[in-house]
Amino acid sequence: MKTQVCIVGAGPAGLLLGHLLRLQGIECVVLERRTPDYVLGRIRAGVLENITVSLMERLGLDARLKAEGLPHAGFNLADGERMIRIDIAELTGQQVVVYGQTELTRDLMDACEERDLEVVYGAEDVALVDIESDTPKVTYLRDGVRHRVECRFIAGCDGFHGPSRQAIPADRGQAYEKVYPFGWLGILAEVPPCNHELIYSNHERGFALASMRSEARSRYYVDVPLTDRVEDWDDERLWDELAVRLGPEAAANITRGPALEKSIAPLRSYVFAPMRFGSLLLCGDAAHIVPPTGAKGLNLAASDVYYAAESLTGFFGRSDNDAVAGYSDKALSRVWKAERFSWSLTKLMHRFPEDGPFERAMQKAELDYIASSRAAQTSIAENYVGLPL
């Protein structure tokens, strides 16, 4: 098979990039190791920045997002005694939209046949070949048969554990990483949320987050030691812990229900640079991971896709080699700013095992400053809605 761009990974980043390229008449094919049902079964983020919403609007695939998404004009920081509301609409003139990543992926997936975007599912043992050259190739195994895709560029949208980043020689890039000493235990339940906006809570017992996927489906989290297992937390214990950590105001409005899904996600900050090597462009989790604090993961992948689509459109449409050459620097500039925000919010709202009275006093002082300073709230609001491209 020959094409202009081979995209590895059919999650939201890969599908979004594929649709944007097809919109510009660029030939591409998407390879995915898993099945469509498996891809849709992954429970992920649900807060969309303007960049993600605008790309769906550009593609004309935003009808369900507009009908079912929940616009949010603010969010809350709690410390067990009070809630500090960050009015992002008043402070920035913008808003975010709560719409599950699963639903966004479904919208992109459902449009593939109509938009002539070819997706090959069940593509196993993917290998990237000759990525330093102008004639890279991607090989994969499907139904026991080895296939090869010849292309001009490869877009690695295959996540942290995928083969794309691993194809770059170890001495040609640098990884920056921080592993956090806890994970987020999440519960998804068919119950109305306890608040119409998100609540991030720093409690003496640990962090908690009240979130939602719709007006009838809630997503809650608590941080737990990495040694904990999901089996250690039955539904009743988790609901009790959430009620304590979120504080009395939120607890009074919690509706309990059986878990549709429970899982523990470890937290990591990770960046790989550069995000381009030869004919390979990395996008999303293949190049960076952020803690879920602040909901940057999917949105950062969307900004990567924006830069990648602009670069590839410049190359194929205007024969502009510099467009692709500048991809990594543009993407990384925004990546590091998002990493900083997610890291700082994680430090502010979590109790780290190594922290003592001084660190706790600093958290209190920072929350007091945020509560009393419009400038501090504006800085948080600007980062939460997403910095400009």
Contacts in CASP RR format, 6 or more apart in sequence:
PFRMAT RR
TARGET T0000
AUTHOR 0000-0000-0000
METHOD contacts of the structure
MODEL  1
MKTQVCIVGAGPAGLLLGHLLRLQGIECVVLERRTPDYVLGRIRAGVLEN
ITVSLMERLGLDARLKAEGLPHAGFNLADGERMIRIDIAELTGQQVVVYG
QTELTRDLMDACEERDLEVVYGAEDVALVDIESDTPKVTYLRDGVRHRVE
CRFIAGCDGFHGPSRQAIPADRGQAYEKVYPFGWLGILAEVPPCNHELIY
SNHERGFALASMRSEARSRYYVDVPLTDRVEDWDDERLWDELAVRLGPEA
AANITRGPALEKSIAPLRSYVFAPMRFGSLLLCGDAAHIVPPTGAKGLNL
AASDVYYAAESLTGFFGRSDNDAVAGYSDKALSRVWKAERFSWSLTKLMH
RFPEDGPFERAMQKAELDYIASSRAAQTSIAENYVGLPL
1 29 0 8 1.000
1 147 0 8 1.000
1 148 0 8 1.000
1 149 0 8 1.000
1 150 0 8 1.000
2 149 0 8 1.000
2 150 0 8 1.000
2 151 0 8 1.000
3 27 0 8 1.000
3 28 0 8 1.000
3 29 0 8 1.000
3 149 0 8 1.000
3 150 0 8 1.000
3 151 0 8 1.000
4 21 0 8 1.000
4 26 0 8 1.000
4 27 0 8 1.000
4 28 0 8 1.000
4 151 0 8 1.000
4 152 0 8 1.000
4 153 0 8 1.000
4 316 0 8 1.000
5 18 0 8 1.000
5 21 0 8 1.000
5 26 0 8 1.000
5 27 0 8 1.000
5 28 0 8 1.000
5 29 0 8 1.000
5 151 0 8 1.000
5 152 0 8 1.000
5 153 0 8 1.000
5 154 0 8 1.000
5 155 0 8 1.000
5 312 0 8 1.000
6 28 0 8 1.000
6 29 0 8 1.000
6 31 0 8 1.000
6 136 0 8 1.000
6 138 0 8 1.000
6 149 0 8 1.000
6 151 0 8 1.000
6 153 0 8 1.000
6 154 0 8 1.000
6 155 0 8 1.000
7 14 0 8 1.000
7 17 0 8 1.000
7 18 0 8 1.000
7 28 0 8 1.000
7 29 0 8 1.000
7 30 0 8 1.000
7 31 0 8 1.000
7 154 0 8 1.000
7 155 0 8 1.000
7 156 0 8 1.000
7 157 0 8 1.000
8 30 0 8 1.000
8 31 0 8 1.000
8 126 0 8 1.000
8 128 0 8 1.000
8 138 0 8 1.000
8 154 0 8 1.000
8 155 0 8 1.000
8 156 0 8 1.000
8 157 0 8 1.000
8 158 0 8 1.000
8 162 0 8 1.000
8 163 0 8 1.000
8 164 0 8 1.000
9 30 0 8 1.000
9 31 0 8 1.000
9 32 0 8 1.000
9 33 0 8 1.000
9 156 0 8 1.000
9 157 0 8 1.000
9 158 0 8 1.000
9 159 0 8 1.000
10 30 0 8 1.000
10 31 0 8 1.000
10 32 0 8 1.000
10 39 0 8 1.000
10 109 0 8 1.000
10 119 0 8 1.000
10 121 0 8 1.000
11 32 0 8 1.000
11 39 0 8 1.000
11 105 0 8 1.000
11 157 0 8 1.000
12 101 0 8 1.000
12 104 0 8 1.000
12 105 0 8 1.000
12 108 0 8 1.000
12 298 0 8 1.000
12 301 0 8 1.000
12 302 0 8 1.000
13 157 0 8 1.000
13 283 0 8 1.000
13 284 0 8 1.000
13 285 0 8 1.000
13 301 0 8 1.000
13 302 0 8 1.000
13 304 0 8 1.000
13 305 0 8 1.000
14 30 0 8 1.000
14 155 0 8 1.000
14 157 0 8 1.000
14 283 0 8 1.000
14 305 0 8 1.000
15 30 0 8 1.000
15 105 0 8 1.000
15 108 0 8 1.000
15 109 0 8 1.000
15 112 0 8 1.000
15 117 0 8 1.000
15 119 0 8 1.000
16 55 0 8 1.000
16 59 0 8 1.000
16 108 0 8 1.000
16 301 0 8 1.000
16 302 0 8 1.000
16 305 0 8 1.000
17 28 0 8 1.000
17 155 0 8 1.000
17 157 0 8 1.000
17 283 0 8 1.000
17 305 0 8 1.000
17 308 0 8 1.000
17 309 0 8 1.000
18 28 0 8 1.000
18 30 0 8 1.000
18 117 0 8 1.000
19 59 0 8 1.000
19 61 0 8 1.000
19 108 0 8 1.000
19 111 0 8 1.000
19 112 0 8 1.000
19 115 0 8 1.000
19 117 0 8 1.000
20 55 0 8 1.000
20 58 0 8 1.000
20 59 0 8 1.000
20 305 0 8 1.000
20 306 0 8 1.000
20 309 0 8 1.000
21 28 0 8 1.000
21 309 0 8 1.000
21 312 0 8 1.000
21 313 0 8 1.000
22 28 0 8 1.000
22 115 0 8 1.000
22 116 0 8 1.000
22 117 0 8 1.000
23 58 0 8 1.000
23 59 0 8 1.000
23 115 0 8 1.000
24 309 0 8 1.000
24 313 0 8 1.000
24 316 0 8 1.000
24 317 0 8 1.000
26 312 0 8 1.000
26 313 0 8 1.000
26 316 0 8 1.000
28 117 0 8 1.000
28 118 0 8 1.000
29 118 0 8 1.000
29 119 0 8 1.000
29 120 0 8 1.000
29 149 0 8 1.000
30 117 0 8 1.000
30 118 0 8 1.000
30 119 0 8 1.000
30 120 0 8 1.000
31 119 0 8 1.000
31 120 0 8 1.000
31 123 0 8 1.000
31 126 0 8 1.000
31 138 0 8 1.000
31 140 0 8 1.000
31 149 0 8 1.000
32 39 0 8 1.000
32 119 0 8 1.000
32 120 0 8 1.000
32 121 0 8 1.000
32 122 0 8 1.000
32 123 0 8 1.000
33 122 0 8 1.000
33 123 0 8 1.000
33 124 0 8 1.000
33 126 0 8 1.000
33 158 0 8 1.000
34 121 0 8 1.000
34 122 0 8 1.000
35 121 0 8 1.000
35 122 0 8 1.000
36 109 0 8 1.000
36 121 0 8 1.000
39 105 0 8 1.000
39 109 0 8 1.000
40 102 0 8 1.000
40 105 0 8 1.000
40 106 0 8 1.000
40 109 0 8 1.000
41 102 0 8 1.000
42 101 0 8 1.000
42 102 0 8 1.000
43 102 0 8 1.000
43 188 0 8 1.000
43 261 0 8 1.000
43 263 0 8 1.000
44 100 0 8 1.000
44 101 0 8 1.000
44 102 0 8 1.000
44 298 0 8 1.000
45 100 0 8 1.000
45 101 0 8 1.000
45 292 0 8 1.000
45 295 0 8 1.000
45 297 0 8 1.000
45 298 0 8 1.000
46 98 0 8 1.000
46 99 0 8 1.000
46 100 0 8 1.000
46 101 0 8 1.000
46 211 0 8 1.000
46 213 0 8 1.000
46 219 0 8 1.000
46 295 0 8 1.000
46 298 0 8 1.000
47 72 0 8 1.000
47 96 0 8 1.000
47 97 0 8 1.000
47 98 0 8 1.000
47 198 0 8 1.000
47 211 0 8 1.000
47 294 0 8 1.000
47 295 0 8 1.000
47 299 0 8 1.000
48 65 0 8 1.000
48 96 0 8 1.000
48 97 0 8 1.000
48 98 0 8 1.000
48 99 0 8 1.000
48 104 0 8 1.000
48 298 0 8 1.000
48 299 0 8 1.000
49 96 0 8 1.000
49 299 0 8 1.000
49 302 0 8 1.000
49 385 0 8 1.000
49 386 0 8 1.000
50 94 0 8 1.000
50 96 0 8 1.000
50 385 0 8 1.000
50 386 0 8 1.000
51 299 0 8 1.000
51 302 0 8 1.000
51 303 0 8 1.000
51 306 0 8 1.000
51 386 0 8 1.000
51 389 0 8 1.000
52 104 0 8 1.000
52 298 0 8 1.000
52 299 0 8 1.000
52 302 0 8 1.000
53 62 0 8 1.000
53 65 0 8 1.000
53 97 0 8 1.000
55 302 0 8 1.000
55 305 0 8 1.000
55 306 0 8 1.000
56 62 0 8 1.000
56 65 0 8 1.000
56 104 0 8 1.000
56 107 0 8 1.000
59 111 0 8 1.000
61 107 0 8 1.000
61 108 0 8 1.000
61 111 0 8 1.000
62 107 0 8 1.000
64 103 0 8 1.000
64 107 0 8 1.000
65 97 0 8 1.000
65 99 0 8 1.000
65 103 0 8 1.000
65 104 0 8 1.000
65 107 0 8 1.000
68 99 0 8 1.000
68 103 0 8 1.000
68 214 0 8 1.000
69 97 0 8 1.000
69 98 0 8 1.000
69 99 0 8 1.000
69 214 0 8 1.000
70 97 0 8 1.000
70 98 0 8 1.000
70 99 0 8 1.000
70 212 0 8 1.000
70 214 0 8 1.000
70 215 0 8 1.000
71 95 0 8 1.000
71 96 0 8 1.000
71 97 0 8 1.000
71 98 0 8 1.000
72 88 0 8 1.000
72 95 0 8 1.000
72 96 0 8 1.000
72 97 0 8 1.000
72 98 0 8 1.000
72 197 0 8 1.000
72 198 0 8 1.000
73 87 0 8 1.000
73 88 0 8 1.000
73 89 0 8 1.000
73 90 0 8 1.000
73 95 0 8 1.000
73 197 0 8 1.000
74 85 0 8 1.000
74 86 0 8 1.000
74 87 0 8 1.000
74 88 0 8 1.000
74 89 0 8 1.000
74 95 0 8 1.000
74 96 0 8 1.000
74 197 0 8 1.000
74 381 0 8 1.000
75 85 0 8 1.000
75 86 0 8 1.000
75 88 0 8 1.000
75 197 0 8 1.000
75 198 0 8 1.000
75 199 0 8 1.000
75 200 0 8 1.000
75 384 0 8 1.000
76 83 0 8 1.000
76 84 0 8 1.000
76 85 0 8 1.000
76 86 0 8 1.000
76 195 0 8 1.000
76 197 0 8 1.000
76 198 0 8 1.000
76 199 0 8 1.000
76 200 0 8 1.000
77 83 0 8 1.000
77 84 0 8 1.000
77 86 0 8 1.000
77 200 0 8 1.000
77 201 0 8 1.000
77 202 0 8 1.000
77 348 0 8 1.000
77 349 0 8 1.000
77 367 0 8 1.000
77 370 0 8 1.000
78 84 0 8 1.000
78 199 0 8 1.000
78 200 0 8 1.000
78 201 0 8 1.000
78 202 0 8 1.000
78 203 0 8 1.000
78 246 0 8 1.000
78 247 0 8 1.000
78 250 0 8 1.000
79 201 0 8 1.000
79 202 0 8 1.000
79 203 0 8 1.000
79 364 0 8 1.000
79 367 0 8 1.000
80 201 0 8 1.000
80 202 0 8 1.000
80 203 0 8 1.000
80 245 0 8 1.000
80 247 0 8 1.000
82 371 0 8 1.000
83 199 0 8 1.000
83 249 0 8 1.000
83 250 0 8 1.000
84 367 0 8 1.000
84 370 0 8 1.000
84 371 0 8 1.000
85 197 0 8 1.000
86 377 0 8 1.000
86 380 0 8 1.000
86 381 0 8 1.000
86 384 0 8 1.000
87 377 0 8 1.000
87 381 0 8 1.000
88 94 0 8 1.000
88 95 0 8 1.000
88 96 0 8 1.000
88 381 0 8 1.000
88 384 0 8 1.000
88 385 0 8 1.000
89 95 0 8 1.000
91 374 0 8 1.000
91 377 0 8 1.000
91 378 0 8 1.000
91 381 0 8 1.000
91 382 0 8 1.000
92 378 0 8 1.000
92 381 0 8 1.000
92 382 0 8 1.000
92 385 0 8 1.000
94 385 0 8 1.000
95 385 0 8 1.000
96 295 0 8 1.000
96 384 0 8 1.000
96 385 0 8 1.000
98 211 0 8 1.000
98 212 0 8 1.000
98 213 0 8 1.000
98 214 0 8 1.000
100 213 0 8 1.000
101 298 0 8 1.000
104 298 0 8 1.000
109 119 0 8 1.000
111 117 0 8 1.000
112 118 0 8 1.000
112 119 0 8 1.000
120 140 0 8 1.000
120 142 0 8 1.000
122 142 0 8 1.000
123 140 0 8 1.000
123 141 0 8 1.000
123 142 0 8 1.000
123 147 0 8 1.000
124 140 0 8 1.000
124 141 0 8 1.000
124 142 0 8 1.000
125 139 0 8 1.000
125 140 0 8 1.000
125 141 0 8 1.000
126 138 0 8 1.000
126 139 0 8 1.000
126 140 0 8 1.000
126 158 0 8 1.000
126 162 0 8 1.000
126 163 0 8 1.000
127 138 0 8 1.000
127 139 0 8 1.000
127 140 0 8 1.000
127 163 0 8 1.000
127 167 0 8 1.000
128 136 0 8 1.000
128 137 0 8 1.000
128 138 0 8 1.000
128 154 0 8 1.000
128 163 0 8 1.000
128 164 0 8 1.000
128 167 0 8 1.000
128 280 0 8 1.000
129 136 0 8 1.000
129 137 0 8 1.000
129 138 0 8 1.000
129 139 0 8 1.000
130 136 0 8 1.000
130 137 0 8 1.000
131 154 0 8 1.000
131 167 0 8 1.000
131 168 0 8 1.000
131 277 0 8 1.000
131 278 0 8 1.000
131 279 0 8 1.000
131 280 0 8 1.000
132 277 0 8 1.000
132 278 0 8 1.000
132 279 0 8 1.000
133 278 0 8 1.000
133 279 0 8 1.000
134 152 0 8 1.000
134 279 0 8 1.000
135 150 0 8 1.000
135 152 0 8 1.000
136 151 0 8 1.000
136 152 0 8 1.000
136 153 0 8 1.000
136 154 0 8 1.000
136 279 0 8 1.000
136 280 0 8 1.000
137 148 0 8 1.000
137 149 0 8 1.000
137 150 0 8 1.000
137 151 0 8 1.000
138 148 0 8 1.000
138 149 0 8 1.000
138 151 0 8 1.000
138 154 0 8 1.000
139 146 0 8 1.000
139 147 0 8 1.000
139 148 0 8 1.000
139 149 0 8 1.000
140 146 0 8 1.000
140 147 0 8 1.000
140 149 0 8 1.000
141 147 0 8 1.000
151 279 0 8 1.000
152 279 0 8 1.000
153 279 0 8 1.000
153 280 0 8 1.000
153 281 0 8 1.000
153 312 0 8 1.000
153 315 0 8 1.000
153 324 0 8 1.000
154 164 0 8 1.000
154 279 0 8 1.000
154 280 0 8 1.000
154 281 0 8 1.000
155 280 0 8 1.000
155 281 0 8 1.000
155 283 0 8 1.000
155 308 0 8 1.000
155 312 0 8 1.000
156 164 0 8 1.000
156 165 0 8 1.000
156 280 0 8 1.000
156 281 0 8 1.000
156 282 0 8 1.000
156 283 0 8 1.000
156 286 0 8 1.000
157 164 0 8 1.000
157 283 0 8 1.000
157 284 0 8 1.000
157 286 0 8 1.000
157 301 0 8 1.000
157 305 0 8 1.000
158 164 0 8 1.000
158 286 0 8 1.000
159 284 0 8 1.000
159 285 0 8 1.000
159 286 0 8 1.000
160 270 0 8 1.000
160 285 0 8 1.000
160 286 0 8 1.000
160 289 0 8 1.000
162 286 0 8 1.000
164 280 0 8 1.000
164 282 0 8 1.000
164 286 0 8 1.000
165 272 0 8 1.000
165 282 0 8 1.000
165 286 0 8 1.000
165 287 0 8 1.000
167 280 0 8 1.000
168 277 0 8 1.000
168 280 0 8 1.000
172 277 0 8 1.000
173 272 0 8 1.000
173 273 0 8 1.000
173 274 0 8 1.000
173 277 0 8 1.000
174 272 0 8 1.000
174 273 0 8 1.000
175 270 0 8 1.000
175 271 0 8 1.000
175 272 0 8 1.000
176 269 0 8 1.000
176 270 0 8 1.000
176 271 0 8 1.000
176 272 0 8 1.000
176 273 0 8 1.000
177 268 0 8 1.000
177 269 0 8 1.000
177 270 0 8 1.000
177 271 0 8 1.000
178 268 0 8 1.000
178 269 0 8 1.000
178 270 0 8 1.000
178 343 0 8 1.000
179 266 0 8 1.000
179 267 0 8 1.000
179 268 0 8 1.000
180 266 0 8 1.000
180 267 0 8 1.000
180 268 0 8 1.000
180 269 0 8 1.000
180 291 0 8 1.000
180 346 0 8 1.000
180 350 0 8 1.000
181 225 0 8 1.000
181 226 0 8 1.000
181 352 0 8 1.000
181 353 0 8 1.000
181 354 0 8 1.000
182 207 0 8 1.000
182 223 0 8 1.000
182 224 0 8 1.000
182 225 0 8 1.000
182 226 0 8 1.000
182 267 0 8 1.000
182 350 0 8 1.000
183 223 0 8 1.000
183 224 0 8 1.000
183 225 0 8 1.000
183 226 0 8 1.000
183 264 0 8 1.000
183 265 0 8 1.000
183 266 0 8 1.000
183 267 0 8 1.000
184 207 0 8 1.000
184 209 0 8 1.000
184 221 0 8 1.000
184 222 0 8 1.000
184 223 0 8 1.000
184 224 0 8 1.000
184 264 0 8 1.000
184 265 0 8 1.000
184 267 0 8 1.000
184 292 0 8 1.000
185 221 0 8 1.000
185 222 0 8 1.000
185 223 0 8 1.000
185 224 0 8 1.000
185 228 0 8 1.000
185 230 0 8 1.000
185 233 0 8 1.000
185 238 0 8 1.000
185 262 0 8 1.000
185 263 0 8 1.000
185 264 0 8 1.000
186 219 0 8 1.000
186 220 0 8 1.000
186 221 0 8 1.000
186 222 0 8 1.000
186 238 0 8 1.000
186 261 0 8 1.000
186 262 0 8 1.000
186 263 0 8 1.000
186 264 0 8 1.000
186 265 0 8 1.000
187 219 0 8 1.000
187 220 0 8 1.000
187 221 0 8 1.000
187 235 0 8 1.000
187 238 0 8 1.000
187 259 0 8 1.000
187 261 0 8 1.000
187 262 0 8 1.000
188 213 0 8 1.000
188 217 0 8 1.000
188 218 0 8 1.000
188 219 0 8 1.000
188 259 0 8 1.000
188 260 0 8 1.000
188 261 0 8 1.000
188 262 0 8 1.000
189 217 0 8 1.000
189 218 0 8 1.000
189 220 0 8 1.000
189 256 0 8 1.000
189 257 0 8 1.000
189 258 0 8 1.000
189 259 0 8 1.000
189 260 0 8 1.000
190 216 0 8 1.000
190 217 0 8 1.000
190 257 0 8 1.000
190 260 0 8 1.000
191 216 0 8 1.000
191 217 0 8 1.000
191 218 0 8 1.000
191 255 0 8 1.000
191 256 0 8 1.000
191 257 0 8 1.000
192 215 0 8 1.000
192 216 0 8 1.000
192 218 0 8 1.000
192 255 0 8 1.000
193 210 0 8 1.000
193 211 0 8 1.000
193 212 0 8 1.000
193 215 0 8 1.000
193 218 0 8 1.000
194 210 0 8 1.000
194 218 0 8 1.000
194 246 0 8 1.000
194 250 0 8 1.000
194 251 0 8 1.000
194 253 0 8 1.000
194 254 0 8 1.000
194 255 0 8 1.000
195 210 0 8 1.000
195 250 0 8 1.000
195 253 0 8 1.000
198 209 0 8 1.000
198 210 0 8 1.000
198 211 0 8 1.000
198 212 0 8 1.000
199 208 0 8 1.000
199 209 0 8 1.000
199 210 0 8 1.000
199 246 0 8 1.000
199 250 0 8 1.000
200 207 0 8 1.000
200 209 0 8 1.000
200 293 0 8 1.000
200 294 0 8 1.000
200 345 0 8 1.000
200 349 0 8 1.000
201 207 0 8 1.000
201 208 0 8 1.000
201 209 0 8 1.000
201 210 0 8 1.000
201 245 0 8 1.000
201 246 0 8 1.000
201 247 0 8 1.000
201 250 0 8 1.000
201 349 0 8 1.000
202 348 0 8 1.000
202 349 0 8 1.000
202 350 0 8 1.000
202 351 0 8 1.000
202 363 0 8 1.000
202 367 0 8 1.000
203 244 0 8 1.000
203 245 0 8 1.000
203 246 0 8 1.000
203 247 0 8 1.000
204 351 0 8 1.000
205 241 0 8 1.000
205 244 0 8 1.000
205 245 0 8 1.000
206 222 0 8 1.000
206 223 0 8 1.000
206 245 0 8 1.000
206 350 0 8 1.000
206 351 0 8 1.000
207 221 0 8 1.000
207 222 0 8 1.000
207 223 0 8 1.000
207 245 0 8 1.000
207 349 0 8 1.000
207 350 0 8 1.000
207 351 0 8 1.000
208 220 0 8 1.000
208 221 0 8 1.000
208 222 0 8 1.000
208 223 0 8 1.000
208 241 0 8 1.000
208 242 0 8 1.000
208 245 0 8 1.000
208 246 0 8 1.000
209 220 0 8 1.000
209 221 0 8 1.000
209 222 0 8 1.000
210 218 0 8 1.000
210 220 0 8 1.000
210 242 0 8 1.000
210 246 0 8 1.000
210 250 0 8 1.000
211 218 0 8 1.000
211 219 0 8 1.000
211 220 0 8 1.000
211 221 0 8 1.000
212 218 0 8 1.000
212 219 0 8 1.000
213 219 0 8 1.000
217 260 0 8 1.000
218 255 0 8 1.000
220 238 0 8 1.000
220 242 0 8 1.000
221 292 0 8 1.000
222 238 0 8 1.000
222 241 0 8 1.000
222 242 0 8 1.000
222 245 0 8 1.000
223 350 0 8 1.000
224 233 0 8 1.000
224 264 0 8 1.000
226 266 0 8 1.000
228 264 0 8 1.000
229 264 0 8 1.000
230 262 0 8 1.000
230 263 0 8 1.000
230 264 0 8 1.000
233 262 0 8 1.000
235 256 0 8 1.000
235 257 0 8 1.000
235 258 0 8 1.000
235 259 0 8 1.000
235 262 0 8 1.000
238 259 0 8 1.000
238 262 0 8 1.000
239 254 0 8 1.000
239 256 0 8 1.000
239 257 0 8 1.000
242 251 0 8 1.000
242 254 0 8 1.000
243 251 0 8 1.000
243 254 0 8 1.000
244 251 0 8 1.000
246 254 0 8 1.000
265 292 0 8 1.000
267 291 0 8 1.000
267 292 0 8 1.000
267 293 0 8 1.000
267 346 0 8 1.000
268 289 0 8 1.000
268 291 0 8 1.000
269 289 0 8 1.000
269 290 0 8 1.000
269 291 0 8 1.000
269 339 0 8 1.000
269 342 0 8 1.000
269 343 0 8 1.000
270 288 0 8 1.000
270 289 0 8 1.000
271 287 0 8 1.000
271 288 0 8 1.000
271 332 0 8 1.000
271 335 0 8 1.000
271 336 0 8 1.000
271 339 0 8 1.000
272 282 0 8 1.000
272 286 0 8 1.000
272 287 0 8 1.000
272 288 0 8 1.000
273 328 0 8 1.000
273 332 0 8 1.000
274 328 0 8 1.000
274 332 0 8 1.000
275 281 0 8 1.000
275 282 0 8 1.000
275 283 0 8 1.000
275 287 0 8 1.000
275 304 0 8 1.000
275 327 0 8 1.000
275 328 0 8 1.000
275 331 0 8 1.000
275 332 0 8 1.000
275 335 0 8 1.000
276 282 0 8 1.000
276 324 0 8 1.000
276 325 0 8 1.000
276 326 0 8 1.000
276 327 0 8 1.000
276 328 0 8 1.000
281 308 0 8 1.000
281 311 0 8 1.000
281 312 0 8 1.000
281 324 0 8 1.000
281 327 0 8 1.000
281 328 0 8 1.000
282 304 0 8 1.000
283 301 0 8 1.000
283 304 0 8 1.000
283 305 0 8 1.000
283 308 0 8 1.000
283 331 0 8 1.000
284 297 0 8 1.000
284 300 0 8 1.000
284 301 0 8 1.000
284 304 0 8 1.000
284 305 0 8 1.000
285 297 0 8 1.000
285 301 0 8 1.000
287 304 0 8 1.000
287 331 0 8 1.000
287 335 0 8 1.000
288 300 0 8 1.000
288 335 0 8 1.000
288 339 0 8 1.000
289 297 0 8 1.000
290 296 0 8 1.000
290 297 0 8 1.000
290 300 0 8 1.000
290 338 0 8 1.000
290 339 0 8 1.000
290 342 0 8 1.000
290 343 0 8 1.000
291 342 0 8 1.000
291 343 0 8 1.000
291 346 0 8 1.000
292 342 0 8 1.000
293 342 0 8 1.000
293 345 0 8 1.000
293 346 0 8 1.000
293 349 0 8 1.000
293 350 0 8 1.000
294 341 0 8 1.000
294 342 0 8 1.000
294 345 0 8 1.000
294 384 0 8 1.000
295 384 0 8 1.000
296 338 0 8 1.000
296 341 0 8 1.000
296 342 0 8 1.000
297 338 0 8 1.000
299 338 0 8 1.000
299 386 0 8 1.000
300 334 0 8 1.000
300 335 0 8 1.000
300 338 0 8 1.000
303 331 0 8 1.000
303 334 0 8 1.000
303 389 0 8 1.000
304 331 0 8 1.000
304 335 0 8 1.000
306 389 0 8 1.000
307 327 0 8 1.000
307 330 0 8 1.000
307 331 0 8 1.000
307 389 0 8 1.000
308 327 0 8 1.000
308 331 0 8 1.000
310 323 0 8 1.000
311 323 0 8 1.000
311 324 0 8 1.000
311 326 0 8 1.000
311 327 0 8 1.000
312 323 0 8 1.000
312 324 0 8 1.000
313 323 0 8 1.000
314 320 0 8 1.000
314 323 0 8 1.000
314 324 0 8 1.000
315 321 0 8 1.000
315 323 0 8 1.000
315 324 0 8 1.000
334 387 0 8 1.000
334 389 0 8 1.000
337 383 0 8 1.000
337 387 0 8 1.000
338 383 0 8 1.000
338 386 0 8 1.000
338 387 0 8 1.000
341 383 0 8 1.000
341 384 0 8 1.000
345 380 0 8 1.000
348 363 0 8 1.000
348 366 0 8 1.000
348 367 0 8 1.000
351 360 0 8 1.000
352 359 0 8 1.000
369 376 0 8 1.000
370 376 0 8 1.000
370 377 0 8 1.000
370 380 0 8 1.000
END
